[in-house]
Amino acid sequence: MDQGLAQLLPLVLIGVVFYFLLIRPQQKRAKAHREMIGAVRRGDSVVTAGGIMGKVTKVRDDNVVQIEIAPEVRIDVVKSTLADVKSKTEPVAAGADENKTEGDKPEGENPVKKLFKK
């Protein structure tokens, strides 16, 4: 009896390690993603899994949102394809300006417009 239990113990330990290293973290990520897409509101900036960036203009139902990817260009996407959501109510990081170096350009500055300025 002891010999059978001794042979079974390593398999049980491998299963426990497998659960804590692989399965449980994946479940946490899936739960966080479900909460993130459940909290999508009009005005939020989003990025889809395909890399399309835009702003939510309408939440159609539980599964579809409409995003504006350019002025007057709107597309419908399935909520589960949203990879990242930046809420319009999220505060800007306090140290954001501290990380800038002298070579960094302001976000609104377009170097091409400078070339063609009269």
Secondary structure, DSSP 8 states (H G I E B T S, - for coil): -HHHHHHHHHHHHHHHHHIIIIIHHHHHHHHHHHHHHHT--TT-EEEETT--EEEEEEE-SSSEEEEEEETTEEEEEEGGGEEEEE-TT----TTTTTT--TT---TT--HHHHHT--
